C-alpha cells in the first residue's frame, strides 16, 4: 500500500507559476509510475502528466510546454512545475502512483490539493 501526500496548491494570478509536490511512503515506491490528475467543478477528471519509474515524462496536450513533471526517487517525491497558468487550469489536483503498460493505471491516490488561477 502506498500513501501519498500532496502540497503546494494555492491561488495564483494568470501567467503565474506553482509547484506541486507529492511525497510517497510505502514499499517499492521507486518502482511505481507516478501521475497527476485534475478535476474542475462540473468537468471530468483529466490525466495531466505521468512519469515512468526511470523518469520518462508525458503530458496532456492541454499542458504541453507549460507543465513539467519530475521525480526524485531518493526522496520518493514527484514535482509538478506549472508555468504560464491559465484560469482553465483551476482544479483539484490529485497525485497518484500506479503502473504503465499501454496506458497509465493509477493504484493509489492522494487527498488532492486545490489550484486556483484567478486575478
N, C-alpha and C positions, 0 to 999 in steps of 0.2 A: 504494500500500500504506500502511495506517495502522497505527501501533504504539500500543498502549495500556498504560499502567502504573497499576495501582490502588494506593491506600494508605488507611490509616485503620481497618482492621479491628482486632478485638481481643475482649477479654472484658468484658462489661458486665452489671450486675445487671438483673433485670426492672424495667421502668419507666424505665430509663436511656436515654441518647442516645449516638449515634455519628454521625460524619460521614465518609462515604467520598468520596475524591477519585479522579478518573481523568484523567490527563494524556495528551494525544494528540500524536503527531508524524506528519508526512507531508504530502501535498499536499491542498489544498482541504478541510481539516478542518472549517471553519465551514459547509460545505455539507452535511455529513452530519447525519442524525438520530443521536441517541445513546440508549442504553438500558442498563438493568441487569437482569440475570437473577440468579437464585439457585438453588442446588441443595442440598438437605439429604440426608443419607445415606438411601438406600433410597427416595427420592422423585424424581419427575420434575422436570426443570428448569422453573422458573417465571419468566415475564417480570414483573418487578416494576414498572418505570416506564420511560417513554420521554419524549423531548423532541425537538421538531422543531428545524430549524436556526434558526427565528425565535422559539424559546422557548416554544412551547405544550407543556405537560406533561400526561401522562396516567398514572394509577396503577392498579395492580391493585386489585380490591376488598379484598383481604386487607390492604392497607397504606394504604388511603384514610384521610385525616385524620391519619396518623401520619408518613408519609414525604413528603419534598419533594425533587424533582429540579430542579436549576437548572444553568445553563451560563454560562460566561464565555468568549465567543468570542475576546476579545483574548488570553486565556491558553490557549486550546484545552483547557479543563478543564471537566469536569462535576462536580457535587457532589450526593451523595445524603445529605440530612439525615434521620436516622432517630430518631424520638422515641417515647416510650412503648413501648419494645422489650419483646417477649414471648419466652418460651422457644421458641415455634414459629417465630420469626424466625431461629433459629440455622441457618446455612447457609454455603456458599462463595458469595460474591457476585462476579459477573463483569461487567465493563464491556464495552460493545460500541459499535461505530459502524456505521451502516447506512442504509437508506433506508426511507421510509414511503410506501406507496400506500394500500391499504385496510387492510393490516396492516404490522407492522414486520418488516423483513428485515435481520438482523444480517449484516455482512460481515467484520468484524474483531473479535477477542476479546482481552481481557486475560488475564493468568495466573490471576486470581482472588485474593480476599482472604477470610480466614475471619472470620466474625462469630459469636460465641458469647454467648448470653444465658442466664445461669445465676447462681443465688445460691450 
